[in-house]
Amino acid sequence: MHTQSISFGRLASAAWPGLHVREVDGWLLRSAGGVTNRANSVLAEGEPADVEAALAEVERHYARLGQPSVFQVSPDSRPADLDELLAARGYRVVSPVHGQTAAIPEALAALGEQTRHPVVTGEPTESWLDLYWAQNGQTDPASRFITQQILAAVPGGYAELDGQALVRGALVRDWVGIFGMWVDPAARGKGLARAVLAGLLRWAADRGATHAFLQVMVDNTVAQRLYASAGFSTVSSYHYRVLDRP
């Protein structure tokens, strides 16, 4: 994978960052007011000297924040048996995803010429945000504010097509991360996802990006077919382990 020595987990974390990050014995404890697992979980890619002590401190840390302890677990996690250790402590599995990548020129060639072209802006417009809030069911003003801080923390592009489709791209090094792909259910099957994806990839290429990455839920076969048709392939995987509190 063309990650220039950066793991998929760190690449995705840089594109959707926790607003606060604390290191505990090689693990990165991310937090952002509970908004999304990625920004409120442990990226455990360093090798702790004392795993039990690190686990205990993670649980204390998130308890102080009033949040569940959450780990992002992938083949890059350390120690190598972290998944088994978390399972033994009562952590449950949620949100298994595939991490996929593609070279942008090949992806654009696979997507082909589009007859509809999205508007892509360097900051989210009010209409883009309204659509994003609606499709995420995000109504709490505090959560919206935190999400806007996360979005603003990374240079990005915001593609919207006639109020019927949208997607965000986050620029990290020579990569663009694809986030928040959405098409109005009433307009699906008309190629809008391909159009907004192509428009965003062209925008990213104009700004020096050569590769794209994304995360897609393991059970989202419709999205997987779209991404496969655009030349994306799975290079990694991860899931979250969550410790529910009484």
One Martini backbone bead per residue (centre of mass of N, CA, C, O) as a GRO file, in nm:
protein
  246
    1MET     BB    1   0.097   0.035   0.021
    2HIS     BB    2   0.065   0.387  -0.028
    3THR     BB    3   0.192   0.519   0.288
    4GLN     BB    4   0.471   0.607   0.363
    5SER     BB    5   0.488   0.447   0.656
    6ILE     BB    6   0.178   0.466   0.702
    7SER     BB    7  -0.087   0.371   0.850
    8PHE     BB    8  -0.415   0.340   0.812
    9GLY     BB    9  -0.496   0.441   1.093
   10ARG     BB   10  -0.329   0.709   1.082
   11LEU     BB   11  -0.455   0.822   0.829
   12ALA     BB   12  -0.749   0.832   0.934
   13SER     BB   13  -0.684   1.001   1.188
   14ALA     BB   14  -0.580   1.255   1.031
   15ALA     BB   15  -0.867   1.299   0.880
   16TRP     BB   16  -1.016   1.216   1.177
   17PRO     BB   17  -0.970   1.380   1.452
   18GLY     BB   18  -0.889   1.422   1.755
   19LEU     BB   19  -0.892   1.699   1.965
   20HIS     BB   20  -0.767   1.496   2.178
   21VAL     BB   21  -0.431   1.380   2.271
   22ARG     BB   22  -0.305   1.090   2.445
   23GLU     BB   23  -0.024   0.931   2.582
   24VAL     BB   24   0.001   0.563   2.658
   25ASP     BB   25   0.248   0.362   2.614
   26GLY     BB   26   0.197   0.417   2.277
   27TRP     BB   27  -0.086   0.512   2.308
   28LEU     BB   28  -0.375   0.673   2.156
   29LEU     BB   29  -0.590   0.906   2.314
   30ARG     BB   30  -0.901   0.988   2.191
   31SER     BB   31  -1.098   1.304   2.184
   32ALA     BB   32  -1.462   1.440   2.105
   33GLY     BB   33  -1.729   1.430   2.282
   34GLY     BB   34  -1.835   1.146   2.136
   35VAL     BB   35  -1.769   1.200   1.828
   36THR     BB   36  -1.710   0.928   1.724
   37ASN     BB   37  -1.497   0.664   1.741
   38ARG     BB   38  -1.233   0.766   1.610
   39ALA     BB   39  -1.226   1.033   1.813
   40ASN     BB   40  -1.297   0.799   2.069
   41SER     BB   41  -1.008   0.634   2.074
   42VAL     BB   42  -0.772   0.378   2.053
   43LEU     BB   43  -0.449   0.389   1.913
   44ALA     BB   44  -0.278   0.064   1.914
   45GLU     BB   45   0.054   0.085   1.776
   46GLY     BB   46   0.197   0.057   2.032
   47GLU     BB   47   0.427  -0.092   2.267
   48PRO     BB   48   0.371  -0.181   2.567
   49ALA     BB   49   0.530  -0.243   2.867
   50ASP     BB   50   0.233  -0.229   3.026
   51VAL     BB   51  -0.067  -0.345   2.959
   52GLU     BB   52  -0.236  -0.338   3.219
   53ALA     BB   53  -0.175  -0.042   3.287
   54ALA     BB   54  -0.282   0.078   3.023
   55LEU     BB   55  -0.572  -0.024   3.047
   56ALA     BB   56  -0.638   0.115   3.315
   57GLU     BB   57  -0.586   0.407   3.210
   58VAL     BB   58  -0.793   0.412   2.990
   59GLU     BB   59  -1.041   0.365   3.173
   60ARG     BB   60  -0.996   0.617   3.345
   61HIS     BB   61  -0.997   0.833   3.128
   62TYR     BB   62  -1.292   0.780   3.015
   63ALA     BB   63  -1.437   0.803   3.285
   64ARG     BB   64  -1.369   1.105   3.328
   65LEU     BB   65  -1.537   1.173   3.053
   66GLY     BB   66  -1.799   0.981   3.036
   67GLN     BB   67  -1.684   0.732   2.869
   68PRO     BB   68  -1.624   0.482   2.684
   69SER     BB   69  -1.415   0.232   2.612
   70VAL     BB   70  -1.214   0.251   2.305
   71PHE     BB   71  -1.099   0.036   2.041
   72GLN     BB   72  -0.882   0.018   1.767
   73VAL     BB   73  -0.874  -0.282   1.570
   74SER     BB   74  -0.583  -0.425   1.413
   75PRO     BB   75  -0.302  -0.559   1.266
   76ASP     BB   76  -0.137  -0.303   1.410
   77SER     BB   77  -0.186  -0.386   1.681
   78ARG     BB   78  -0.075  -0.341   2.030
   79PRO     BB   79  -0.066  -0.615   2.094
   80ALA     BB   80  -0.137  -0.889   1.898
   81ASP     BB   81  -0.358  -0.979   2.144
   82LEU     BB   82  -0.566  -0.748   2.199
   83ASP     BB   83  -0.842  -0.866   2.126
   84GLU     BB   84  -0.837  -1.089   2.345
   85LEU     BB   85  -0.800  -0.905   2.591
   86LEU     BB   86  -1.064  -0.743   2.552
   87ALA     BB   87  -1.262  -0.976   2.557
   88ALA     BB   88  -1.186  -1.066   2.854
   89ARG     BB   89  -1.293  -0.765   2.962
   90GLY     BB   90  -1.580  -0.713   2.785
   91TYR     BB   91  -1.540  -0.636   2.500
   92ARG     BB   92  -1.711  -0.528   2.220
   93VAL     BB   93  -1.811  -0.556   1.892
   94VAL     BB   94  -1.783  -0.289   1.642
   95SER     BB   95  -1.769  -0.176   1.329
   96PRO     BB   96  -1.677  -0.333   1.077
   97VAL     BB   97  -1.404  -0.265   0.844
   98HIS     BB   98  -1.283  -0.151   0.538
   99GLY     BB   99  -0.973  -0.073   0.391
  100GLN     BB  100  -0.932   0.152   0.113
  101THR     BB  101  -0.765   0.185  -0.214
  102ALA     BB  102  -0.653   0.435  -0.469
  103ALA     BB  103  -0.568   0.553  -0.764
  104ILE     BB  104  -0.676   0.833  -0.907
  105PRO     BB  105  -0.643   0.789  -1.214
  106GLU     BB  106  -0.780   0.508  -1.214
  107ALA     BB  107  -1.048   0.595  -1.090
  108LEU     BB  108  -1.132   0.800  -1.307
  109ALA     BB  109  -1.129   0.601  -1.540
  110ALA     BB  110  -1.346   0.409  -1.417
  111LEU     BB  111  -1.576   0.628  -1.391
  112GLY     BB  112  -1.566   0.835  -1.598
  113GLU     BB  113  -1.774   1.023  -1.759
  114GLN     BB  114  -1.973   1.297  -1.655
  115THR     BB  115  -2.294   1.469  -1.659
  116ARG     BB  116  -2.248   1.534  -1.354
  117HIS     BB  117  -2.156   1.816  -1.134
  118PRO     BB  118  -2.018   1.909  -0.858
  119VAL     BB  119  -1.982   2.105  -0.587
  120VAL     BB  120  -1.657   2.228  -0.474
  121THR     BB  121  -1.540   2.304  -0.150
  122GLY     BB  122  -1.315   2.415   0.111
  123GLU     BB  123  -1.593   2.450   0.260
  124PRO     BB  124  -1.869   2.413   0.431
  125THR     BB  125  -2.175   2.458   0.359
  126GLU     BB  126  -2.486   2.497   0.472
  127SER     BB  127  -2.610   2.277   0.288
  128TRP     BB  128  -2.410   2.058   0.352
  129LEU     BB  129  -2.459   2.049   0.658
  130ASP     BB  130  -2.760   1.991   0.652
  131LEU     BB  131  -2.732   1.717   0.511
  132TYR     BB  132  -2.538   1.590   0.713
  133TRP     BB  133  -2.715   1.607   0.963
  134ALA     BB  134  -2.959   1.453   0.852
  135GLN     BB  135  -2.811   1.177   0.778
  136ASN     BB  136  -2.696   1.157   1.094
  137GLY     BB  137  -2.895   1.270   1.317
  138GLN     BB  138  -2.779   1.565   1.398
  139THR     BB  139  -2.914   1.788   1.664
  140ASP     BB  140  -2.692   1.861   1.850
  141PRO     BB  141  -2.513   2.144   1.893
  142ALA     BB  142  -2.254   2.028   2.023
  143SER     BB  143  -2.197   1.810   1.808
  144ARG     BB  144  -2.178   2.004   1.571
  145PHE     BB  145  -1.940   2.166   1.674
  146ILE     BB  146  -1.739   1.932   1.690
  147THR     BB  147  -1.754   1.849   1.395
  148GLN     BB  148  -1.652   2.120   1.282
  149GLN     BB  149  -1.375   2.095   1.414
  150ILE     BB  150  -1.287   1.841   1.267
  151LEU     BB  151  -1.316   1.948   0.980
  152ALA     BB  152  -1.117   2.204   1.028
  153ALA     BB  153  -0.844   2.036   1.098
  154VAL     BB  154  -0.867   1.964   0.781
  155PRO     BB  155  -0.805   1.974   0.473
  156GLY     BB  156  -1.086   2.022   0.235
  157GLY     BB  157  -1.363   1.874   0.055
  158TYR     BB  158  -1.705   1.973  -0.066
  159ALA     BB  159  -1.950   1.773  -0.206
  160GLU     BB  160  -2.234   1.878  -0.416
  161LEU     BB  161  -2.562   1.752  -0.558
  162ASP     BB  162  -2.857   1.901  -0.564
  163GLY     BB  163  -2.925   1.789  -0.265
  164GLN     BB  164  -2.856   1.450  -0.325
  165ALA     BB  165  -2.535   1.473  -0.276
  166LEU     BB  166  -2.238   1.369  -0.078
  167VAL     BB  167  -1.886   1.461   0.009
  168ARG     BB  168  -1.572   1.408   0.174
  169GLY     BB  169  -1.234   1.551   0.169
  170ALA     BB  170  -0.913   1.460   0.307
  171LEU     BB  171  -0.599   1.606   0.340
  172VAL     BB  172  -0.308   1.374   0.332
  173ARG     BB  173  -0.069   1.460   0.193
  174ASP     BB  174  -0.115   1.249  -0.104
  175TRP     BB  175  -0.407   1.231   0.017
  176VAL     BB  176  -0.757   1.120   0.009
  177GLY     BB  177  -1.029   1.118   0.219
  178ILE     BB  178  -1.331   0.937   0.235
  179PHE     BB  179  -1.639   1.100   0.347
  180GLY     BB  180  -1.983   1.094   0.379
  181MET     BB  181  -2.137   0.926   0.187
  182TRP     BB  182  -2.435   1.054   0.007
  183VAL     BB  183  -2.775   0.952  -0.090
  184ASP     BB  184  -3.073   1.000  -0.175
  185PRO     BB  185  -3.302   0.756  -0.176
  186ALA     BB  186  -3.475   0.887  -0.421
  187ALA     BB  187  -3.177   0.899  -0.605
  188ARG     BB  188  -3.106   0.620  -0.647
  189GLY     BB  189  -2.952   0.472  -0.934
  190LYS     BB  190  -2.818   0.754  -1.099
  191GLY     BB  191  -2.497   0.816  -1.037
  192LEU     BB  192  -2.424   1.018  -0.797
  193ALA     BB  193  -2.186   0.886  -0.653
  194ARG     BB  194  -1.995   0.894  -0.894
  195ALA     BB  195  -2.001   1.200  -0.934
  196VAL     BB  196  -1.894   1.296  -0.653
  197LEU     BB  197  -1.639   1.128  -0.656
  198ALA     BB  198  -1.512   1.242  -0.913
  199GLY     BB  199  -1.512   1.540  -0.827
  200LEU     BB  200  -1.331   1.503  -0.578
  201LEU     BB  201  -1.084   1.372  -0.715
  202ARG     BB  202  -1.021   1.610  -0.897
  203TRP     BB  203  -0.978   1.815  -0.677
  204ALA     BB  204  -0.744   1.661  -0.538
  205ALA     BB  205  -0.552   1.644  -0.780
  206ASP     BB  206  -0.522   1.961  -0.807
  207ARG     BB  207  -0.379   1.931  -0.492
  208GLY     BB  208  -0.173   1.656  -0.516
  209ALA     BB  209  -0.328   1.405  -0.521
  210THR     BB  210  -0.280   1.035  -0.583
  211HIS     BB  211  -0.456   0.915  -0.343
  212ALA     BB  212  -0.711   0.699  -0.200
  213PHE     BB  213  -0.929   0.670   0.090
  214LEU     BB  214  -1.134   0.427   0.282
  215GLN     BB  215  -1.435   0.340   0.465
  216VAL     BB  216  -1.621   0.024   0.487
  217MET     BB  217  -1.866  -0.156   0.563
  218VAL     BB  218  -1.893  -0.493   0.560
  219ASP     BB  219  -2.229  -0.480   0.505
  220ASN     BB  220  -2.182  -0.269   0.252
  221THR     BB  221  -2.235  -0.376  -0.061
  222VAL     BB  222  -2.307  -0.131  -0.228
  223ALA     BB  223  -2.052   0.038  -0.174
  224GLN     BB  224  -1.849  -0.177  -0.262
  225ARG     BB  225  -1.931  -0.177  -0.560
  226LEU     BB  226  -1.860   0.109  -0.620
  227TYR     BB  227  -1.555   0.100  -0.536
  228ALA     BB  228  -1.474  -0.130  -0.723
  229SER     BB  229  -1.554   0.026  -0.990
  230ALA     BB  230  -1.315   0.250  -0.899
  231GLY     BB  231  -1.056   0.060  -0.787
  232PHE     BB  232  -1.098  -0.038  -0.510
  233SER     BB  233  -0.907  -0.187  -0.237
  234THR     BB  234  -0.830  -0.405   0.010
  235VAL     BB  235  -0.574  -0.342   0.287
  236SER     BB  236  -0.769  -0.340   0.541
  237SER     BB  237  -0.876  -0.364   0.894
  238TYR     BB  238  -1.145  -0.296   1.137
  239HIS     BB  239  -1.241  -0.256   1.484
  240TYR     BB  240  -1.436  -0.223   1.768
  241ARG     BB  241  -1.387  -0.193   2.125
  242VAL     BB  242  -1.638  -0.201   2.386
  243LEU     BB  243  -1.687  -0.062   2.715
  244ASP     BB  244  -1.943  -0.090   2.907
  245ARG     BB  245  -2.121   0.094   3.135
  246PRO     BB  246  -2.331   0.089   3.416
   0.00000   0.00000   0.00000
